[in-house]
Amino acid sequence: MYKYALEDAHYAVDAWLFSRIEQCRKKRRDLLNGDEAIGTIELVLIMVVLIGLVIIFKAKIVKVLEAIMKKIEDQSNGI
């Protein structure tokens, strides 16, 4: 009786693993075919825009970060 239950559990685990492996294969195949992948050009353009924004607003970013650090330092000295 336990032997059959163990075999059923074993088959269930095997079926689950097989379905996961097939899902992984399908995802890999889709990525290689470019169905779900983000193109290199899009990533480069996003990086260029982000770097440009950082360069344009560098002074404001530095001021905000300095204010945050000053506030943290003041509050930590009060503890």
WOCOR-V868868 format. One record per run of one state. SS is the DSSP state (~ for helix, > for strand, _ for the rest). FROM is the first residue (numbers start at 1). TO is the last residue. If there is no record, write none. Layout:
[[SS & FROM & TO] [SS & FROM & TO]]
//
This chain:
[[_ & 1 & 1] [~ & 2 & 33] [_ & 34 & 39] [~ & 40 & 56] [_ & 57 & 57] [~ & 58 & 77] [_ & 78 & 79]]
//
